[in-house]
């Protein structure tokens, strides 16, 4: 598939379209064991402060950086995993499935600071169905 035919994750209307396009079978399963988590006090104090300031809700980028990133950073540190932000993921270049999630967690490899391995936990913004692009 040429670069001009690459599909980004947001090109798909829903999980059903992904399964049809790539002949995948969708299976729901809980794969993460619940673990008690206590947020660092400084992180919690900063988030409470940011919640009180309306300037932190002017757009998606500000919400991500002032509210979501501190929580995700704290979770990443607690689990000894790096938090990656806005780095391109190419799941299958031959099939053209690529994208740039806001955040993801993945173990590092020995190859460098942005070289990671599986499993990858991608964090994506949940949207109402009316926000999803339809064909």
N, C-alpha and C positions, 0 to 999 in steps of 0.2 A: 504494500500500500504506500503510495507516495505521500510526502509531507502535506500536500494540499488536501489529501483525503483523510488526514488524522481527525479522529473524533475526540473531543474532550468529554470529560465525565458529564458536564452540564448539557451536552448535546442529546442526551437520552431523556425521554419523558419520565420514565420510571424503571424500576427493577425488571419489570416484565419485558420491556424493550431491550434491555441489556441481555437478558436470557435468550430472547429470540435471535438477536443479532449474532451472538457468539455461541449459540447452541449450548448454553449452560443450564444447569438445573438449580433452582433456588431452593435452599434448605435453611430453615431457621433453627438455630441452636444457640444456647447460652454457653459461651466458651470462656467467660471470665468469671472467676470465683470472686464473690464479694469479699471485700477486705475493709476492716474499719479504718477510717481515715480521719485524722485530726489536722485541720489546716493550721499552718504556722500562724501564730498570733499577729505578726507584723503583716502578713498577707491579708488576713481577715480585716485588720484595722484599715489597711489601704483600700480594700474593696468597699468597706462600709463608707469610707470617706468619698470614694468615687461614685457610689450609688446616690449619695446626697447631693451631688453636683450635676445638674442637668446638662452641662457642657459635655459630659461623658456619654451622651446619648444622641449626638447630632448626626451620626452616620455609622454605617457598619464597621468601618475601619477603627473608629474611636472606641466603639463598644468592644471589639475584639482585643484591642491593645490595653484598654483600661480595666476591663472586667474579666474577659475570658483568659487572656494570656497569663495573668498572675496565678489564677487557679490551676491552669494546665502546667505552668512552670513548677508550682508547688507539688503537684501530683507526679510530675516527671522526676523531680529530685527525690521524692519519697520512694520511688521505685527504681532509682538509679538508671534512668533512661534519658537520653537527650530529647528535647522538644525541637522539632524542625518546623520552620515557618516559611510558607510560600516558596517551596522548592518543588520543581517539576517532578512528577512521578510518571514514568512510562511503564504501565503494567504489561503491555504487549505491543511493542512497536510495529511488529508485522501486521497485527490486527488493527492498529491505529488507535489504541485506547490509551489516552494520556490525559494529564490534567495537573493542576496546581492547587492542592487543598490549602485551606488556611493554616492548618496545623496537622502534624502527625508525630507519633512516637514510634521509634524503632531502635533496636540495638545497633550500636556502631560496629563496623568491621575494623580491622587493623590498617586499612588502606588510607584513612584520612578523616578529617573532621566532618565531611558531608557524605561519607560512604556508609551506607546502612544495609542491614540485612532483614530478613523476615523473622518474626511476624511484624507487620506494620499495622499500627492502629491509626486509622485516618479519622480526623475530626472534621465534620462538615456541618455547615449551617442547615438546620431544618427549616423548611419553608412550607407554607400552606400550598395545597395542590393548585390553587389559582395562580401561584407564582411560577409554577413549573412551565417551561416552554413546551408547547405542543407543536407537532409537525403540521 
